[in-house]
């Protein structure tokens, strides 16, 4: 997923830079742009991680419910 996060971050930064005035854009080059890409990539990765954790918890809860229903049905 890291490569996709980096690609998305680069796309976000490109849109951001396109909307800047040319004089400001000229000042924010090189390391500034790279740092912004890294920061956005980290934010994307953290958001994805947090959502995956939520989904993982939901799947785990569903697995417990399925097991309980199965065990209940087997003992009936």
Phi and psi restraints in degrees (range 20) as a CNS / XPLOR table:
assign (resid 1 and name C) (resid 2 and name N)
       (resid 2 and name CA) (resid 2 and name C) 1.0 -56.3 20.0 2
assign (resid 2 and name N) (resid 2 and name CA)
       (resid 2 and name C) (resid 3 and name N) 1.0 -40.9 20.0 2
assign (resid 2 and name C) (resid 3 and name N)
       (resid 3 and name CA) (resid 3 and name C) 1.0 -65.1 20.0 2
assign (resid 3 and name N) (resid 3 and name CA)
       (resid 3 and name C) (resid 4 and name N) 1.0 -40.6 20.0 2
assign (resid 3 and name C) (resid 4 and name N)
       (resid 4 and name CA) (resid 4 and name C) 1.0 -66.6 20.0 2
assign (resid 4 and name N) (resid 4 and name CA)
       (resid 4 and name C) (resid 5 and name N) 1.0 -38.3 20.0 2
assign (resid 4 and name C) (resid 5 and name N)
       (resid 5 and name CA) (resid 5 and name C) 1.0 -62.5 20.0 2
assign (resid 5 and name N) (resid 5 and name CA)
       (resid 5 and name C) (resid 6 and name N) 1.0 -42.9 20.0 2
assign (resid 5 and name C) (resid 6 and name N)
       (resid 6 and name CA) (resid 6 and name C) 1.0 -63.4 20.0 2
assign (resid 6 and name N) (resid 6 and name CA)
       (resid 6 and name C) (resid 7 and name N) 1.0 -41.3 20.0 2
assign (resid 6 and name C) (resid 7 and name N)
       (resid 7 and name CA) (resid 7 and name C) 1.0 -65.1 20.0 2
assign (resid 7 and name N) (resid 7 and name CA)
       (resid 7 and name C) (resid 8 and name N) 1.0 -41.6 20.0 2
assign (resid 7 and name C) (resid 8 and name N)
       (resid 8 and name CA) (resid 8 and name C) 1.0 -65.5 20.0 2
assign (resid 8 and name N) (resid 8 and name CA)
       (resid 8 and name C) (resid 9 and name N) 1.0 -41.7 20.0 2
assign (resid 8 and name C) (resid 9 and name N)
       (resid 9 and name CA) (resid 9 and name C) 1.0 -62.3 20.0 2
assign (resid 9 and name N) (resid 9 and name CA)
       (resid 9 and name C) (resid 10 and name N) 1.0 -43.2 20.0 2
assign (resid 9 and name C) (resid 10 and name N)
       (resid 10 and name CA) (resid 10 and name C) 1.0 -62.5 20.0 2
assign (resid 10 and name N) (resid 10 and name CA)
       (resid 10 and name C) (resid 11 and name N) 1.0 -38.5 20.0 2
assign (resid 10 and name C) (resid 11 and name N)
       (resid 11 and name CA) (resid 11 and name C) 1.0 -65.8 20.0 2
assign (resid 11 and name N) (resid 11 and name CA)
       (resid 11 and name C) (resid 12 and name N) 1.0 -41.8 20.0 2
assign (resid 11 and name C) (resid 12 and name N)
       (resid 12 and name CA) (resid 12 and name C) 1.0 -63.0 20.0 2
assign (resid 12 and name N) (resid 12 and name CA)
       (resid 12 and name C) (resid 13 and name N) 1.0 -44.8 20.0 2
assign (resid 12 and name C) (resid 13 and name N)
       (resid 13 and name CA) (resid 13 and name C) 1.0 -64.3 20.0 2
assign (resid 13 and name N) (resid 13 and name CA)
       (resid 13 and name C) (resid 14 and name N) 1.0 -39.5 20.0 2
assign (resid 13 and name C) (resid 14 and name N)
       (resid 14 and name CA) (resid 14 and name C) 1.0 -60.8 20.0 2
assign (resid 14 and name N) (resid 14 and name CA)
       (resid 14 and name C) (resid 15 and name N) 1.0 -44.4 20.0 2
assign (resid 14 and name C) (resid 15 and name N)
       (resid 15 and name CA) (resid 15 and name C) 1.0 -63.5 20.0 2
assign (resid 15 and name N) (resid 15 and name CA)
       (resid 15 and name C) (resid 16 and name N) 1.0 -44.3 20.0 2
assign (resid 15 and name C) (resid 16 and name N)
       (resid 16 and name CA) (resid 16 and name C) 1.0 -58.3 20.0 2
assign (resid 16 and name N) (resid 16 and name CA)
       (resid 16 and name C) (resid 17 and name N) 1.0 -49.0 20.0 2
assign (resid 16 and name C) (resid 17 and name N)
       (resid 17 and name CA) (resid 17 and name C) 1.0 -66.2 20.0 2
assign (resid 17 and name N) (resid 17 and name CA)
       (resid 17 and name C) (resid 18 and name N) 1.0 -33.9 20.0 2
assign (resid 17 and name C) (resid 18 and name N)
       (resid 18 and name CA) (resid 18 and name C) 1.0 -62.6 20.0 2
assign (resid 18 and name N) (resid 18 and name CA)
       (resid 18 and name C) (resid 19 and name N) 1.0 -28.6 20.0 2
assign (resid 18 and name C) (resid 19 and name N)
       (resid 19 and name CA) (resid 19 and name C) 1.0 -86.9 20.0 2
assign (resid 19 and name N) (resid 19 and name CA)
       (resid 19 and name C) (resid 20 and name N) 1.0 -9.9 20.0 2
assign (resid 19 and name C) (resid 20 and name N)
       (resid 20 and name CA) (resid 20 and name C) 1.0 -77.0 20.0 2
assign (resid 20 and name N) (resid 20 and name CA)
       (resid 20 and name C) (resid 21 and name N) 1.0 154.0 20.0 2
assign (resid 20 and name C) (resid 21 and name N)
       (resid 21 and name CA) (resid 21 and name C) 1.0 -67.6 20.0 2
assign (resid 21 and name N) (resid 21 and name CA)
       (resid 21 and name C) (resid 22 and name N) 1.0 145.9 20.0 2
assign (resid 21 and name C) (resid 22 and name N)
       (resid 22 and name CA) (resid 22 and name C) 1.0 -53.6 20.0 2
assign (resid 22 and name N) (resid 22 and name CA)
       (resid 22 and name C) (resid 23 and name N) 1.0 -39.4 20.0 2
assign (resid 22 and name C) (resid 23 and name N)
       (resid 23 and name CA) (resid 23 and name C) 1.0 -64.3 20.0 2
assign (resid 23 and name N) (resid 23 and name CA)
       (resid 23 and name C) (resid 24 and name N) 1.0 -42.0 20.0 2
assign (resid 23 and name C) (resid 24 and name N)
       (resid 24 and name CA) (resid 24 and name C) 1.0 -70.2 20.0 2
assign (resid 24 and name N) (resid 24 and name CA)
       (resid 24 and name C) (resid 25 and name N) 1.0 -41.3 20.0 2
assign (resid 24 and name C) (resid 25 and name N)
       (resid 25 and name CA) (resid 25 and name C) 1.0 -58.1 20.0 2
assign (resid 25 and name N) (resid 25 and name CA)
       (resid 25 and name C) (resid 26 and name N) 1.0 -40.2 20.0 2
assign (resid 25 and name C) (resid 26 and name N)
       (resid 26 and name CA) (resid 26 and name C) 1.0 -64.6 20.0 2
assign (resid 26 and name N) (resid 26 and name CA)
       (resid 26 and name C) (resid 27 and name N) 1.0 -29.1 20.0 2
assign (resid 26 and name C) (resid 27 and name N)
       (resid 27 and name CA) (resid 27 and name C) 1.0 -81.1 20.0 2
assign (resid 27 and name N) (resid 27 and name CA)
       (resid 27 and name C) (resid 28 and name N) 1.0 -24.9 20.0 2
assign (resid 27 and name C) (resid 28 and name N)
       (resid 28 and name CA) (resid 28 and name C) 1.0 -103.9 20.0 2
assign (resid 28 and name N) (resid 28 and name CA)
       (resid 28 and name C) (resid 29 and name N) 1.0 74.4 20.0 2
assign (resid 28 and name C) (resid 29 and name N)
       (resid 29 and name CA) (resid 29 and name C) 1.0 -124.8 20.0 2
assign (resid 29 and name N) (resid 29 and name CA)
       (resid 29 and name C) (resid 30 and name N) 1.0 175.8 20.0 2
assign (resid 29 and name C) (resid 30 and name N)
       (resid 30 and name CA) (resid 30 and name C) 1.0 61.2 20.0 2
assign (resid 30 and name N) (resid 30 and name CA)
       (resid 30 and name C) (resid 31 and name N) 1.0 -121.0 20.0 2
assign (resid 30 and name C) (resid 31 and name N)
       (resid 31 and name CA) (resid 31 and name C) 1.0 -64.3 20.0 2
assign (resid 31 and name N) (resid 31 and name CA)
       (resid 31 and name C) (resid 32 and name N) 1.0 -33.1 20.0 2
assign (resid 31 and name C) (resid 32 and name N)
       (resid 32 and name CA) (resid 32 and name C) 1.0 -60.9 20.0 2
assign (resid 32 and name N) (resid 32 and name CA)
       (resid 32 and name C) (resid 33 and name N) 1.0 -46.5 20.0 2
assign (resid 32 and name C) (resid 33 and name N)
       (resid 33 and name CA) (resid 33 and name C) 1.0 -65.0 20.0 2
assign (resid 33 and name N) (resid 33 and name CA)
       (resid 33 and name C) (resid 34 and name N) 1.0 -44.1 20.0 2
assign (resid 33 and name C) (resid 34 and name N)
       (resid 34 and name CA) (resid 34 and name C) 1.0 -61.7 20.0 2
assign (resid 34 and name N) (resid 34 and name CA)
       (resid 34 and name C) (resid 35 and name N) 1.0 -40.8 20.0 2
assign (resid 34 and name C) (resid 35 and name N)
       (resid 35 and name CA) (resid 35 and name C) 1.0 -65.3 20.0 2
assign (resid 35 and name N) (resid 35 and name CA)
       (resid 35 and name C) (resid 36 and name N) 1.0 -40.8 20.0 2
assign (resid 35 and name C) (resid 36 and name N)
       (resid 36 and name CA) (resid 36 and name C) 1.0 -61.5 20.0 2
assign (resid 36 and name N) (resid 36 and name CA)
       (resid 36 and name C) (resid 37 and name N) 1.0 -42.4 20.0 2
assign (resid 36 and name C) (resid 37 and name N)
       (resid 37 and name CA) (resid 37 and name C) 1.0 -61.3 20.0 2
assign (resid 37 and name N) (resid 37 and name CA)
       (resid 37 and name C) (resid 38 and name N) 1.0 -43.2 20.0 2
assign (resid 37 and name C) (resid 38 and name N)
       (resid 38 and name CA) (resid 38 and name C) 1.0 -63.9 20.0 2
assign (resid 38 and name N) (resid 38 and name CA)
       (resid 38 and name C) (resid 39 and name N) 1.0 -42.1 20.0 2
assign (resid 38 and name C) (resid 39 and name N)
       (resid 39 and name CA) (resid 39 and name C) 1.0 -64.7 20.0 2
assign (resid 39 and name N) (resid 39 and name CA)
       (resid 39 and name C) (resid 40 and name N) 1.0 -42.9 20.0 2
assign (resid 39 and name C) (resid 40 and name N)
       (resid 40 and name CA) (resid 40 and name C) 1.0 -68.1 20.0 2
assign (resid 40 and name N) (resid 40 and name CA)
       (resid 40 and name C) (resid 41 and name N) 1.0 -40.4 20.0 2
assign (resid 40 and name C) (resid 41 and name N)
       (resid 41 and name CA) (resid 41 and name C) 1.0 -60.2 20.0 2
assign (resid 41 and name N) (resid 41 and name CA)
       (resid 41 and name C) (resid 42 and name N) 1.0 -42.9 20.0 2
assign (resid 41 and name C) (resid 42 and name N)
       (resid 42 and name CA) (resid 42 and name C) 1.0 -63.9 20.0 2
assign (resid 42 and name N) (resid 42 and name CA)
       (resid 42 and name C) (resid 43 and name N) 1.0 -39.4 20.0 2
assign (resid 42 and name C) (resid 43 and name N)
       (resid 43 and name CA) (resid 43 and name C) 1.0 -65.8 20.0 2
assign (resid 43 and name N) (resid 43 and name CA)
       (resid 43 and name C) (resid 44 and name N) 1.0 -41.6 20.0 2
assign (resid 43 and name C) (resid 44 and name N)
       (resid 44 and name CA) (resid 44 and name C) 1.0 -62.7 20.0 2
assign (resid 44 and name N) (resid 44 and name CA)
       (resid 44 and name C) (resid 45 and name N) 1.0 -47.7 20.0 2
assign (resid 44 and name C) (resid 45 and name N)
       (resid 45 and name CA) (resid 45 and name C) 1.0 -60.4 20.0 2
assign (resid 45 and name N) (resid 45 and name CA)
       (resid 45 and name C) (resid 46 and name N) 1.0 -41.3 20.0 2
assign (resid 45 and name C) (resid 46 and name N)
       (resid 46 and name CA) (resid 46 and name C) 1.0 -66.9 20.0 2
assign (resid 46 and name N) (resid 46 and name CA)
       (resid 46 and name C) (resid 47 and name N) 1.0 -40.6 20.0 2
assign (resid 46 and name C) (resid 47 and name N)
       (resid 47 and name CA) (resid 47 and name C) 1.0 -63.8 20.0 2
assign (resid 47 and name N) (resid 47 and name CA)
       (resid 47 and name C) (resid 48 and name N) 1.0 -42.5 20.0 2
assign (resid 47 and name C) (resid 48 and name N)
       (resid 48 and name CA) (resid 48 and name C) 1.0 -64.7 20.0 2
assign (resid 48 and name N) (resid 48 and name CA)
       (resid 48 and name C) (resid 49 and name N) 1.0 -44.5 20.0 2
assign (resid 48 and name C) (resid 49 and name N)
       (resid 49 and name CA) (resid 49 and name C) 1.0 -58.9 20.0 2
assign (resid 49 and name N) (resid 49 and name CA)
       (resid 49 and name C) (resid 50 and name N) 1.0 -44.7 20.0 2
assign (resid 49 and name C) (resid 50 and name N)
       (resid 50 and name CA) (resid 50 and name C) 1.0 -63.6 20.0 2
assign (resid 50 and name N) (resid 50 and name CA)
       (resid 50 and name C) (resid 51 and name N) 1.0 -42.0 20.0 2
assign (resid 50 and name C) (resid 51 and name N)
       (resid 51 and name CA) (resid 51 and name C) 1.0 -67.1 20.0 2
assign (resid 51 and name N) (resid 51 and name CA)
       (resid 51 and name C) (resid 52 and name N) 1.0 -39.0 20.0 2
assign (resid 51 and name C) (resid 52 and name N)
       (resid 52 and name CA) (resid 52 and name C) 1.0 -64.5 20.0 2
assign (resid 52 and name N) (resid 52 and name CA)
       (resid 52 and name C) (resid 53 and name N) 1.0 -35.8 20.0 2
assign (resid 52 and name C) (resid 53 and name N)
       (resid 53 and name CA) (resid 53 and name C) 1.0 -64.0 20.0 2
assign (resid 53 and name N) (resid 53 and name CA)
       (resid 53 and name C) (resid 54 and name N) 1.0 -43.0 20.0 2
assign (resid 53 and name C) (resid 54 and name N)
       (resid 54 and name CA) (resid 54 and name C) 1.0 -62.3 20.0 2
assign (resid 54 and name N) (resid 54 and name CA)
       (resid 54 and name C) (resid 55 and name N) 1.0 -48.0 20.0 2
assign (resid 54 and name C) (resid 55 and name N)
       (resid 55 and name CA) (resid 55 and name C) 1.0 -63.6 20.0 2
assign (resid 55 and name N) (resid 55 and name CA)
       (resid 55 and name C) (resid 56 and name N) 1.0 -40.1 20.0 2
assign (resid 55 and name C) (resid 56 and name N)
       (resid 56 and name CA) (resid 56 and name C) 1.0 -60.9 20.0 2
assign (resid 56 and name N) (resid 56 and name CA)
       (resid 56 and name C) (resid 57 and name N) 1.0 -43.0 20.0 2
assign (resid 56 and name C) (resid 57 and name N)
       (resid 57 and name CA) (resid 57 and name C) 1.0 -62.9 20.0 2
assign (resid 57 and name N) (resid 57 and name CA)
       (resid 57 and name C) (resid 58 and name N) 1.0 -40.5 20.0 2
assign (resid 57 and name C) (resid 58 and name N)
       (resid 58 and name CA) (resid 58 and name C) 1.0 -64.8 20.0 2
assign (resid 58 and name N) (resid 58 and name CA)
       (resid 58 and name C) (resid 59 and name N) 1.0 -41.6 20.0 2
assign (resid 58 and name C) (resid 59 and name N)
       (resid 59 and name CA) (resid 59 and name C) 1.0 -64.4 20.0 2
assign (resid 59 and name N) (resid 59 and name CA)
       (resid 59 and name C) (resid 60 and name N) 1.0 -42.3 20.0 2
assign (resid 59 and name C) (resid 60 and name N)
       (resid 60 and name CA) (resid 60 and name C) 1.0 -61.2 20.0 2
assign (resid 60 and name N) (resid 60 and name CA)
       (resid 60 and name C) (resid 61 and name N) 1.0 -43.7 20.0 2
assign (resid 60 and name C) (resid 61 and name N)
       (resid 61 and name CA) (resid 61 and name C) 1.0 -62.0 20.0 2
assign (resid 61 and name N) (resid 61 and name CA)
       (resid 61 and name C) (resid 62 and name N) 1.0 -41.7 20.0 2
assign (resid 61 and name C) (resid 62 and name N)
       (resid 62 and name CA) (resid 62 and name C) 1.0 -65.4 20.0 2
assign (resid 62 and name N) (resid 62 and name CA)
       (resid 62 and name C) (resid 63 and name N) 1.0 -38.8 20.0 2
assign (resid 62 and name C) (resid 63 and name N)
       (resid 63 and name CA) (resid 63 and name C) 1.0 -61.5 20.0 2
assign (resid 63 and name N) (resid 63 and name CA)
       (resid 63 and name C) (resid 64 and name N) 1.0 -41.0 20.0 2
assign (resid 63 and name C) (resid 64 and name N)
       (resid 64 and name CA) (resid 64 and name C) 1.0 -62.7 20.0 2
assign (resid 64 and name N) (resid 64 and name CA)
       (resid 64 and name C) (resid 65 and name N) 1.0 -44.7 20.0 2
assign (resid 64 and name C) (resid 65 and name N)
       (resid 65 and name CA) (resid 65 and name C) 1.0 -62.9 20.0 2
assign (resid 65 and name N) (resid 65 and name CA)
       (resid 65 and name C) (resid 66 and name N) 1.0 -42.0 20.0 2
assign (resid 65 and name C) (resid 66 and name N)
       (resid 66 and name CA) (resid 66 and name C) 1.0 -62.8 20.0 2
assign (resid 66 and name N) (resid 66 and name CA)
       (resid 66 and name C) (resid 67 and name N) 1.0 -43.8 20.0 2
assign (resid 66 and name C) (resid 67 and name N)
       (resid 67 and name CA) (resid 67 and name C) 1.0 -61.9 20.0 2
assign (resid 67 and name N) (resid 67 and name CA)
       (resid 67 and name C) (resid 68 and name N) 1.0 -44.2 20.0 2
assign (resid 67 and name C) (resid 68 and name N)
       (resid 68 and name CA) (resid 68 and name C) 1.0 -62.2 20.0 2
assign (resid 68 and name N) (resid 68 and name CA)
       (resid 68 and name C) (resid 69 and name N) 1.0 -43.7 20.0 2
assign (resid 68 and name C) (resid 69 and name N)
       (resid 69 and name CA) (resid 69 and name C) 1.0 -62.7 20.0 2
assign (resid 69 and name N) (resid 69 and name CA)
       (resid 69 and name C) (resid 70 and name N) 1.0 -43.4 20.0 2
assign (resid 69 and name C) (resid 70 and name N)
       (resid 70 and name CA) (resid 70 and name C) 1.0 -60.9 20.0 2
assign (resid 70 and name N) (resid 70 and name CA)
       (resid 70 and name C) (resid 71 and name N) 1.0 -47.8 20.0 2
assign (resid 70 and name C) (resid 71 and name N)
       (resid 71 and name CA) (resid 71 and name C) 1.0 -63.3 20.0 2
assign (resid 71 and name N) (resid 71 and name CA)
       (resid 71 and name C) (resid 72 and name N) 1.0 -38.6 20.0 2
assign (resid 71 and name C) (resid 72 and name N)
       (resid 72 and name CA) (resid 72 and name C) 1.0 -64.3 20.0 2
assign (resid 72 and name N) (resid 72 and name CA)
       (resid 72 and name C) (resid 73 and name N) 1.0 -44.3 20.0 2
assign (resid 72 and name C) (resid 73 and name N)
       (resid 73 and name CA) (resid 73 and name C) 1.0 -65.6 20.0 2
assign (resid 73 and name N) (resid 73 and name CA)
       (resid 73 and name C) (resid 74 and name N) 1.0 -34.1 20.0 2
assign (resid 73 and name C) (resid 74 and name N)
       (resid 74 and name CA) (resid 74 and name C) 1.0 -71.6 20.0 2
assign (resid 74 and name N) (resid 74 and name CA)
       (resid 74 and name C) (resid 75 and name N) 1.0 -30.2 20.0 2
assign (resid 74 and name C) (resid 75 and name N)
       (resid 75 and name CA) (resid 75 and name C) 1.0 -88.3 20.0 2
assign (resid 75 and name N) (resid 75 and name CA)
       (resid 75 and name C) (resid 76 and name N) 1.0 -7.1 20.0 2
